[in-house]
């Protein structure tokens, strides 16, 4: 059996994995779905949030595990797991990117997001002091949770939090000696508006395996059984 550590994306929290966690646990796996600083139940002030704060919170969990883990990042979480792998390569069995950012050395996550200009402009509002982003008002079901249930879209509306910009603007630093030796798997989402970006990323930084999911951006909500099955097969 394996230990899975699940890292959410921007504005979300560990809650977004609520359908996947029990599916993996029923198979005997250990599953930890974290709240990054200022997300979910974590009350860290946005002003105190940094890329390193995100990374440290994940490293603390990895350091407490007896065996290397399967570290899964969704969306923005891909950048987090990339930097964690640079700092804790021996604590990770496999990195899994689910419709996720996959930055190379020296790249900041916001650089990658800007390649999908329309999506950024259509979906996000930058605070006046530029310290955080929020989602534009409008139909979350249509724009964000396209193939999810109305109930999950409503859950997101209640639980989404402002996204600190500092972690997105900070360049990541990775090396072949650390990050480069951890096996990587990419799960692309075929009905995601960011599919073209996903393919650019895993083409530029190839992964051991690419798995295609016929879903929108949130397979953990829309097709949790399929996602859990692919994770368990790793």
Number of C-alpha atoms within 10 A of each C-alpha: 10 18 22 24 22 24 29 27 24 20 21 21 24 19 18 24 21 13 16 23 23 15 18 22 16 9 11 12 16 16 19 17 19 21 21 28 23 22 26 19 14 12 11 13 11 17 12 11 19 18 21 16 15 21 21 18 15 22 18 10 12 21 12 9 11 9 14 18 20 22 26 25 26 27 21 25 24 27 27 31 31 29 27 25 25 20 18 18 21 16 21 22 20 21 24 26 30 31 30 30 27 29 25 20 15 11 18 20 24 19 14 19 17 13 14 15 10 11 14 14 12 11 16 15 16 17 13 8 6 11 15 20 19 17 19 14 9 10 12 17 18 12 14 19 22 20 21 20 13 14 10 16 19 13 13 20 14 9 15 17 19 19 23 27 22 18 22 23 15 17 19 21 16 20 14 10 10 16 24 15 14 20 16 22 20 26 23 27 24 17 14 22 17 20 18 14 21 24 17 14 19 23 10 11 13 15 17 11 13 16 12 13 20 13 19 24 27 23 27 22 22 19 18 18 16 15 20 18 13 13 17 16 7 11
